[in-house]
Amino acid sequence: MTRTALVTGGSRGIGAAISVALKEAGYKVAANYAGNDEAAQKFTAETGIRTYKWSVADYDACASGIAKVEAEVGPIDVLVNNAGITRDAPFHKMSREQWNEVINTNLNGVFNMTHPVWPGMRERKFGRVITISSINGQKGQFGQANYSASKAGDLGFTRALAQEGARFGITVNAICPGYIATDMVMAVPEKVRESIIAQIPVGRLGEATEIARCVVFLASDDAGFITGSTISANGGQYFA
Ligand code: CAA
């Protein structure tokens, strides 16, 4: 039976690589996105993967978006919580908006997406919830009190929910990418980025496909004994 995967933020960056890798691995894939219509249309034209627009920060939008995906593609067997944003600023300059936007997308968004798919996974006795956290949720990062808090929260969520899903055949895991060559990292000032690369023992940024391969593994039946864990893929920058 062909399984269905839903990837949030799935039309760009790491999410796009995950969507494509899951499709190549034989899944029916739906990619959610929040804002960039042009990128989503291009992604669908190039890959044949359907895209669905809603904000993961909005619970009701998630519930109705998921219902639409389930009707058009299939019941969600694999949920990849990938959507994430940054609003970097040193804490003394960080606004309440910058704090709330990041928490609402990166942490509340994971609740908003997982909560509606959870009852179906429990009923069908199978599920994979894979959340893309970050090295900066593990180690903290100057200028990212909001982002680091949200990504650390994603790890706590993963470890708690893994215990609840276990007897229903649902695994819940996280991946902590290090610095990957995506628009998000390219938005960091060049001088700062160069100093970051200097701290990565393998001497380069990661590729989105290197994260996508971790997702395909965690989604597979082979990974059924792995739950509540975190895969760090960061070029040796930090050992959690
Ligand atoms: N450690 C210690 N001090 C630092 C520092 C650091 N890492 N970064 C900056 N500072 C210091 C500066 O030297 C400066 O000190 P002085 O005032 O004494 O000169 C002070 O902090 C303020 O720096 P700026 O004037 O540059 O402050 P700013 O408001 O213009 O910007 C910043 C600060 C937003 C944090 C900017 O440095 C930045 O963007 N840093 C990168 C943060 C980062 O790594 N983000 C990751 C994005 S990618 C991602 O999030 C994906 C993922 O999961 C990995």
Boltz pocket constraint, residues with backbone or C-beta under 6 A from the ligand:
constraints:
  - pocket:
      binder: B
      contacts: [[A, 86], [A, 88], [A, 89], [A, 90], [A, 93], [A, 133], [A, 134], [A, 135], [A, 136], [A, 141], [A, 142], [A, 143], [A, 144], [A, 147], [A, 177], [A, 178], [A, 179], [A, 180], [A, 184], [A, 185], [A, 188], [A, 189], [A, 192]]
      max_distance: 6.0
